Amino acid sequence: MKSFKVNSLLKNILLLSTGTGIAQVIPMIASIILARLYTNNNYGDLSLFISVTGIVGVIATLRYELTIILPEKSNDARNLLALCLINSLITGLLSAIIVVFLGLFFRDRLDISNFSWLYLVPVMVVCTGVYNSFDNWFNRIHGYKKMVSAKIILNIGSAAARILLGVLSISLGLIYGTVAGNVLAVAAFIYFFVKHEGMHSYRLVSVAKIKKMFNEYKDFFKYSTPGSLLNAFANIGLPLLIAYFYSIELAGIYFFSNNLIKQPLSILSTSISQVYKKEANEIYLHSKDQLIGFTTKFQKMIFILVFPTLLILSIWGGGIFGFLFGKAWIASGEIIKYFAVFILFNSNYSPVSSIVDILRKQKFELCFNFSNIFSQILLLVLFSNRLTFNYMILLISVVSAIHYLYIDIYIKRHIKKLVQDGN
């Protein structure tokens, strides 16, 4: 049985990683073309758009998408999925109201080169919430092929639209293409769900059951929502801070580099983490004493993938980027060595983040995320006038890495205590 379990895990990881690899190769190849169609400022606009939509989108479901995988009963999970979709639509509507309000009263005061992309924020927010909800649903039912298919559709759609709009010299083509790809991916997920569950699956959902699920997992709303908001700002909101303290051009350089380096690294790390979460929940319910060893094995797999890649890019990143994307992007390759340590520890944390959800440690995670983003802002306030951009990124990277190392140690100690206490 153990042999069968290991083979099943490896099969699922291989399926997800192969599909994710195909999905990630598409934007990587497209980036070679896109780097010659768009400027640093165009990528700066994209970095702002991704930062805004990423920060809002990550809380679109009020983090109830994290709970879909947890219930033992399928109908409870189905009602949680319905709750996530409702929350996504409400968050998107609120985002639209805010954008319209900004357009009516503060458009001239906002220092934004092209205000029109803000109107796409609500669409992207809804897409992010719906996509994450279905992604967790299919992870629950081992629908890995559907997850891979949606990811490939997303990346093909985005890449094709970006290239087409770039050829047409549309300056916001990167943003329009991003939205187009996400809309296509959401449409694919809806089709997969209806095909699997049937047209009348909504009859298994009720308002009373949704309210019950909302209250049962309310800690995710109370603590994980603000925590995830802070974490998103710490990870993808950094370009916003760079644009404020330095320049939008440097924000574009950082975004291009950070975004591109995460694509190949997520081929296996994301796949490993998705498979891990489902299995870790089962282990926690039935044999907690095996959870630390199980987690460590997954972290070793991620390290074997991430460390050599970061080492190569830290040494030869400038030359590689210059050769692939042109001389204008050499600076993006050269700054990789300044935030490589952050990428390494952030990747190592990805399985642990699933344990945080399983252990219901949302309150602790909220404090962790607040400390992480507060330290970033504090460092920029204190040292942005004294340090060059590269060394500022290095300082932020080291401090963030220390945060991720600490939470890794804390969670594992907590698991050991649970095992010793027999809980």
Steps between C-alpha positions, in 0.01 A plus 500: 500500500788738580655424162168567330464828692847619398442409137164679506659815644781496245251443220290799608808719544631396159163569339474845655865590444496389137184695430625799697830478313320515167289788630806692624707446185238695306543837680877446518521466121251782458716723724779483242262662251321726747825652628550640149141623462461680834713743702610512864217745567247261344618231741485760776130551424451122500681471834262756653197319353619160623579646842157661540299206366720247677459668835123538465452172312667292768220591743220486241351187661582622852746206498224239516656332195760361741226311683360312199752218543447460877146354558453123492154533341488593133179697541664725761777570251245568228328762718837655581566527128166680457595734786832576327329586172252730675782674689696548176207673331438726800869595523506573127192721533656694788819541296298640210329753728837615635650534150203703377525721809871557437430581136235755584675687781872423510604421143700819456670463838618143453851471360414226248623524139194324358192490722296273271659176625338557841162418343628147435582444868149373597501250212840368603398482865195285420705278270765448767245401764309264271819343361646435848169353618473248217871423522454391863183309414672291233798451730259351754358248250842427344398672178860583416448476124232768521731721709778462245268565206370823654854619568609430143193680364577799724860529381431437132217753502707762680809450283310506171301811595811683624696428183211597273436826685874573510525461123209745475703741720239516776691622806273323751514175305676322787210580733225425248665170416525403868127558548411310183695193610337496843149531355567201272637293790195573716270405212689171466468424872125567492464264203703227677294536817162483324616200297618316813226597746205538262271790423289450811776486762381838631208317661744358757581853612284690750510837670483335842792272423706788360439699821604199707825463303565874529479481880686172534805633316468864602859509629614498138295814444602669826873430494606349169337775293698791649803270529486407135449863409822588680682199353391592149621853554832369628546273197335670204446849640872569511494656149255758637747592772789504253306731269435734794847504658704463179336507154246318285782395264680318783166349603466364146856361505439325832157370395631358171784322679297372796209390283719318251711318758191371681363342182754216465532455877126453544493211251569249776472703822137597437410148387671346803319738736156431348541124531650548847201692638249228419717223648613705802137555602443122500817439703403767754160337553633146546875500587643834615834344594582453131426857397843657566688226315251522214542879485880483509505262203295743294722792601808305393341442159437873462854587613656263245303682230536859614858532628693402182277723286552799729875437512530500119287813460684679783832448322404536133157668518609820325649317204208260470241779507702712256526212254133398524323832535742764372743744660219707652428217745854420621427693821207267575731200483768663711273574797399135545794437732370772731165330572590134437509417873140624535383278211674200657342534845163603358493182289603293802207647694232402244421156656504652851238755393261208446563376855410846631155456344463144625601595857273806492793726596359798310548739791872423519532529122337844518770618743768346279374675187464832680858478622624413151334789318568746783871416482502563123340841535720591796818403313396707198417801716830480689743402226358584153688832503822336617515176301500436129204309360691170477619504861153604615358189332771288665419636846125441456572151366710397800248632754211323324701176484550517877123533543435186294768305686343596833145394406633169367667425835196619699246282315716187525545552875124537533444169319750326731313637800168370364652154455649500851171612653313235301265753336 
